[in-house]
Structure formats: C-alpha cells, structure tokens
Amino acid sequence: MKLKIYSLGFCGLLLISNNVIAEKKIVVQVNDTKLDSVFYGKYKLMRKQQNPKLPDTQLDKILKEELVNRELLYQAALKDKLEKNKDVAFNLKVSQQEVLINAAMQKALQVAPITEAELKKQYGISIANNGDKEYKARHIIVKTEKEAKDIIEELNKGGDFAKLATDKSTGPSNKKGGDLGWFPGGQMVPEFSKAIAKMKKGTYSKTPVKTRFGWHVIKLENQRSATPPAFKEVKDRIRSHLQNKILSEYVAKLRKSAKIEIK
C-alpha cells in the first residue's frame, strides 16, 4: 500500500475560522490521540484548496488515511524524542514562526480590507501613469555622470550601443546588450519615463539621465500605442500590490518602534 503523507507548507496557508464546524465528534483515533471534526474540518478546507475538483467522498477517504499516517509518524517522532535534535528543533522554530508571521500578516490586512472601489481607483491611477504608449528601449547604466558622458561621446563617434551596454553597463540587462524589451511609459522610475517620452525612435539620450539607480544613457528603439488591460485581467495583481503596500507600511511601523542592531 502506498503511504499517503501530505507535508503542509505554512507560508501559503489561510487562517481557518473556528466556526467551520460547530459539532464535535471523533473522526480519527490513533492510539490515545483523538482527532475531532473541528480539527478535521479545518484540515479538509486547507487541503481542498490543493484538490478543488476532487469529490468530497473521495477526498474524505484520502484525508482520513493521510491523517492516520501523519499521526503515526508524529507519535513515532515524539517517542524517539526527535524534537530534541538540533536540526529538528531549528526547523520546528522556523515552522512556528512561519505560522505566526502568516497570522500577523492576515491580521494586518483585515484591519482595513481592500474594497472593490479601491481596486478600481488604483486601476485608473495605473492606466493614467502608464500613459497610452509602450516603448522598446535599451539602456546603459553607470555609477558616475562622467562615465555616462564618455559613453555618449563614444556613441557620437559611431559606437555600437548594444556592445557598449555589454561592456560598460552595471545593470542586469548588460548581458542582453542593455535590452529592456517593451514596457509601459509609466513602468520605469519618473526620471527615466520622462526622458524617454521626449525621445524620437532610433535616437539615444544626448545627456545622461540620473535616477536613484545611477546614470543612464537610453536608446529608444521603437514605440507603439498601448491598449490597457481590462480591469478583471489585472484585478488580482492590483490587490496583491495593495496588500504588499499595506504589509510594507506595517513592517515599517514595527521597525520604527523596535530596537534593532545588525552586526
């Protein structure tokens, strides 16, 4: 018989409400350990996310066998006092932290739930910021203005932009000759977006463009009209963006009130 064990990943688990199952009854018993319907109901909801199309009757059979196997292995581990093993103890601590971190993040997000109106507002802002054009460009990024000016001089003398990007750019796109591919007008940092919006196809910037990342020399290879995606296509992405913003602000608040030493 194939042993059925499901290892839970803590980071992505949803917090299940205590009101999932009202009536308690024993579903599985392994030696002296009894797993009741409240525990099973939460476990089933959690596992159902991994197998949404599986019929309940089939899922119940699988999960009950799974819980038996899990409990047997858990009891064996306790009998052998494996929790005292240094590596196991470390993994237990990390797992516990993951569960509590997830709970803290869920609580922070529940303080001010993101509404449909907020999602649509952010959608409108994104469309306005991105503009009605998309650009295909290359860039060379260096640490100093002098380096950027020297590169522009080489371009003025007929230098190959892609080769110069490969040889001199400090950015990750240097391996592709500085190629950034196609991107919406507002996707880049403001200084970069403003500079490229003024350029003509086939030209490169005659003066260096400074951003928080360094000094850029930009080449606009092509541009086209942009059709914004429908709201429903980007709704989940917008929600994730807003959630990340809420969590970043929450962590920043925690850091501000904490005593932190990094050595």
DRENBALUM-351211 format. One record per residue (C-alpha): y, z, x; residue in one letter; residue number from 0. Coordinates in nm, 2 decimals, m for minus. Each point is the difference from the previous one (the first is absolute). Layout:
% DRENBALUM-351211
      py      pz      px  resn  resi
       Y       Z       X     A   NUM
...
END
This chain:
% DRENBALUM-351211
      py      pz      px  resn  resi
    0.00    0.00    0.00     M     0
    0.34   m0.10    0.13     K     1
    0.22    0.31    0.06     L     2
    0.32   m0.03   m0.19     K     3
    0.30    0.18    0.15     I     4
    0.36   m0.07   m0.06     Y     5
    0.25    0.11    0.26     S     6
    0.33    0.09   m0.15     L     7
    0.32   m0.13    0.15     G     8
    0.27    0.26   m0.05     F     9
    0.32   m0.19    0.06     C    10
   m0.03   m0.23   m0.30     G    11
   m0.14    0.23   m0.25     L    12
    0.19    0.07   m0.32     L    13
    0.05    0.36   m0.11     L    14
   m0.21    0.04   m0.31     I    15
    0.14    0.22   m0.28     S    16
   m0.18    0.32   m0.09     N    17
   m0.01   m0.11   m0.36     N    18
   m0.24   m0.29    0.06     V    19
   m0.30    0.19   m0.15     I    20
    0.06    0.29   m0.24     A    21
   m0.36    0.11   m0.06     E    22
   m0.20    0.14    0.30     K    23
   m0.37   m0.06    0.03     K    24
   m0.24   m0.03    0.30     I    25
   m0.05   m0.36    0.10     V    26
   m0.18    0.04    0.33     V    27
   m0.17    0.30    0.16     Q    28
   m0.12    0.00    0.36     V    29
   m0.17    0.33    0.10     N    30
    0.26    0.27   m0.10     D    31
    0.30   m0.24   m0.02     T    32
    0.10   m0.12   m0.34     K    33
    0.24   m0.29   m0.05     L    34
    0.16    0.01   m0.34     D    35
    0.14   m0.27   m0.23     S    36
    0.36    0.07    0.11     V    37
   m0.08   m0.07    0.37     F    38
   m0.22   m0.30   m0.10     Y    39
    0.28   m0.14   m0.23     G    40
    0.25    0.00    0.28     K    41
   m0.25   m0.14    0.25     Y    42
   m0.09   m0.28   m0.24     K    43
    0.36   m0.10   m0.06     L    44
    0.05   m0.01    0.37     M    45
   m0.31   m0.21    0.06     R    46
    0.07   m0.22   m0.30     K    47
    0.30   m0.14    0.19     Q    48
   m0.24   m0.14    0.25     Q    49
   m0.24   m0.14   m0.26     N    50
    0.22   m0.09   m0.31     P    51
   m0.24   m0.26   m0.14     K    52
   m0.31    0.21    0.02     L    53
   m0.13    0.12   m0.34     P    54
    0.04    0.38   m0.06     D    55
   m0.38    0.05   m0.05     T    56
   m0.08   m0.17    0.32     Q    57
    0.28    0.17    0.19     L    58
   m0.11    0.34   m0.13     D    59
   m0.35   m0.05    0.13     K    60
    0.13   m0.10    0.34     I    61
    0.25    0.28    0.03     L    62
   m0.24    0.28   m0.10     K    63
   m0.24   m0.11    0.27     E    64
    0.28   m0.04    0.24     E    65
    0.12    0.36   m0.07     L    66
   m0.35    0.13    0.06     V    67
   m0.02   m0.16    0.34     N    68
    0.35    0.11    0.09     R    69
   m0.07    0.36   m0.10     E    70
   m0.33    0.01    0.19     L    71
    0.17   m0.13    0.32     L    72
    0.29    0.25   m0.05     Y    73
   m0.24    0.29   m0.04     Q    74
   m0.20   m0.11    0.31     A    75
    0.33   m0.02    0.20     A    76
    0.09    0.36   m0.11     L    77
   m0.34    0.13    0.08     K    78
    0.03   m0.14    0.35     D    79
    0.36    0.14    0.03     K    80
    0.13   m0.34    0.09     L    81
    0.35    0.10   m0.11     E    82
    0.02    0.21    0.32     K    83
   m0.05   m0.31    0.21     N    84
    0.34   m0.08    0.16     K    85
    0.00   m0.37   m0.09     D    86
   m0.11    0.08   m0.36     V    87
    0.26    0.27   m0.03     A    88
    0.27   m0.24    0.12     F    89
   m0.11   m0.27   m0.26     N    90
    0.00    0.26   m0.27     L    91
    0.35    0.11    0.08     K    92
    0.12   m0.36    0.00     V    93
   m0.17   m0.07   m0.33     S    94
    0.15    0.31   m0.16     Q    95
    0.34   m0.11    0.13     Q    96
   m0.04   m0.35   m0.15     E    97
   m0.08    0.15   m0.34     V    98
    0.30    0.23    0.01     L    99
    0.23   m0.27    0.14     I   100
   m0.10   m0.23   m0.28     N   101
    0.07    0.28   m0.26     A   102
    0.34    0.06    0.15     A   103
    0.09   m0.37   m0.01     M   104
   m0.12   m0.03   m0.36     Q   105
    0.21    0.31   m0.10     K   106
    0.31   m0.15    0.17     A   107
   m0.05   m0.33   m0.19     L   108
   m0.04    0.19   m0.33     Q   109
    0.33    0.18    0.03     V   110
    0.19   m0.33   m0.09     A   111
   m0.25   m0.26   m0.13     P   112
    0.10   m0.36    0.06     I   113
    0.09   m0.16   m0.33     T   114
   m0.03   m0.37   m0.11     E   115
    0.38   m0.01   m0.01     A   116
    0.02    0.10    0.37     E   117
   m0.26   m0.26    0.10     L   118
    0.20   m0.27   m0.18     K   119
    0.32    0.12    0.16     K   120
   m0.15   m0.01    0.35     Q   121
   m0.14   m0.35   m0.09     Y   122
    0.35   m0.12   m0.08     G   123
    0.14    0.15    0.32     I   124
   m0.27   m0.16    0.21     S   125
    0.07   m0.35   m0.15     I   126
    0.37    0.04    0.06     A   127
   m0.05    0.12    0.36     N   128
   m0.25   m0.28    0.09     N   129
    0.23   m0.27   m0.14     G   130
   m0.10   m0.34   m0.11     D   131
   m0.12   m0.14    0.34     K   132
   m0.28    0.04    0.24     E   133
    0.02   m0.06    0.37     Y   134
   m0.24   m0.11    0.27     K   135
    0.12    0.12    0.33     A   136
   m0.08    0.11    0.36     R   137
    0.18    0.26    0.20     H   138
    0.02    0.15    0.35     I   139
    0.07    0.37    0.02     I   140
    0.11    0.17    0.32     V   141
    0.15    0.34    0.10     K   142
    0.35   m0.10    0.11     T   143
    0.27   m0.23   m0.11     E   144
    0.01   m0.16    0.35     K   145
   m0.36   m0.10   m0.02     E   146
    0.06   m0.16   m0.34     A   147
    0.30   m0.19    0.13     K   148
   m0.20   m0.12    0.30     D   149
   m0.26   m0.13   m0.23     I   150
    0.26   m0.18   m0.21     I   151
    0.12   m0.16    0.32     E   152
   m0.35   m0.13    0.08     E   153
   m0.02   m0.14   m0.36     L   154
    0.33   m0.17    0.05     N   155
   m0.15   m0.17    0.31     K   156
   m0.29   m0.13   m0.20     G   157
   m0.24    0.29    0.03     G   158
   m0.30    0.01   m0.24     D   159
    0.05    0.28   m0.26     F   160
   m0.37    0.07   m0.05     A   161
   m0.07    0.02    0.37     K   162
    0.30    0.23    0.06     L   163
   m0.12    0.22   m0.28     A   164
   m0.35    0.02    0.15     T   165
    0.14    0.08    0.35     D   166
    0.29    0.23   m0.08     K   167
   m0.02    0.15   m0.35     S   168
   m0.11    0.36   m0.02     T   169
   m0.10   m0.02   m0.37     G   170
   m0.35   m0.04   m0.13     P   171
    0.07   m0.36   m0.11     S   172
    0.03   m0.11    0.36     N   173
   m0.36   m0.09    0.01     K   174
    0.08   m0.26   m0.27     K   175
    0.31   m0.14    0.17     G   176
    0.22    0.23   m0.21     G   177
   m0.13   m0.15   m0.32     D   178
    0.09    0.22   m0.31     L   179
   m0.14   m0.24   m0.26     G   180
    0.16   m0.02   m0.34     W   181
    0.19    0.30   m0.14     F   182
    0.25    0.08   m0.28     P   183
    0.36    0.03    0.10     G   184
    0.02    0.37   m0.05     G   185
   m0.32    0.10    0.16     Q   186
    0.15    0.04    0.35     M   187
    0.25    0.27    0.11     V   188
    0.35   m0.08   m0.13     P   189
    0.15   m0.12    0.33     E   190
   m0.29   m0.25    0.04     F   191
    0.01   m0.12   m0.36     S   192
    0.38   m0.04    0.01     K   193
   m0.02   m0.21    0.32     A   194
   m0.28   m0.23   m0.12     I   195
    0.17   m0.07   m0.33     A   196
    0.29   m0.16    0.19     K   197
   m0.22   m0.22    0.21     M   198
   m0.09   m0.37   m0.05     K   199
   m0.35   m0.12    0.02     K   200
   m0.11   m0.09    0.36     G   201
    0.27    0.21    0.17     T   202
   m0.02    0.33    0.19     Y   203
    0.25    0.28    0.01     S   204
    0.28   m0.06    0.26     K   205
    0.08    0.37    0.03     T   206
   m0.26    0.29    0.02     P   207
   m0.07    0.19   m0.32     V   208
   m0.03    0.37    0.04     K   209
   m0.22    0.21   m0.22     T   210
   m0.16    0.35    0.04     R   211
   m0.30   m0.18    0.16     F   212
    0.20   m0.17    0.28     G   213
    0.19   m0.32    0.06     W   214
   m0.13   m0.32   m0.17     H   215
    0.03   m0.37    0.06     V   216
   m0.10   m0.17   m0.33     I   217
   m0.11   m0.36   m0.07     K   218
   m0.01   m0.12   m0.36     L   219
   m0.27   m0.26   m0.03     E   220
    0.00   m0.06   m0.37     N   221
    0.12    0.14   m0.34     Q   222
   m0.09   m0.05   m0.36     R   223
    0.08    0.13   m0.35     S   224
   m0.19    0.31   m0.09     A   225
   m0.17    0.07   m0.34     T   226
   m0.02    0.38   m0.05     P   227
   m0.34    0.13   m0.10     P   228
   m0.05    0.12   m0.36     A   229
    0.05    0.38   m0.06     F   230
   m0.36    0.05   m0.08     K   231
   m0.11   m0.15    0.33     E   232
    0.20    0.25    0.21     V   233
    0.01    0.30   m0.23     K   234
   m0.27    0.19    0.19     D   235
    0.16   m0.08    0.33     R   236
    0.34    0.12   m0.12     I   237
   m0.17    0.32   m0.13     R   238
   m0.16    0.06    0.34     S   239
    0.33   m0.06    0.17     H   240
    0.18    0.26   m0.23     L   241
   m0.28    0.25    0.05     Q   242
    0.01   m0.04    0.37     N   243
    0.38    0.06   m0.02     K   244
   m0.05    0.32   m0.20     I   245
   m0.26    0.13    0.24     L   246
    0.21   m0.09    0.30     S   247
    0.29    0.20   m0.15     E   248
   m0.23    0.29   m0.08     Y   249
   m0.14    0.01    0.36     V   250
    0.36   m0.02    0.14     A   251
    0.09    0.30   m0.21     K   252
   m0.30    0.19    0.12     L   253
    0.09   m0.09    0.36     R   254
    0.36    0.11   m0.04     K   255
   m0.11    0.35   m0.11     S   256
   m0.28    0.04    0.25     A   257
    0.00    0.12    0.36     K   258
   m0.16   m0.28    0.20     I   259
   m0.08   m0.02    0.37     E   260
   m0.15   m0.31    0.16     I   261
   m0.12    0.05    0.35     K   262
END
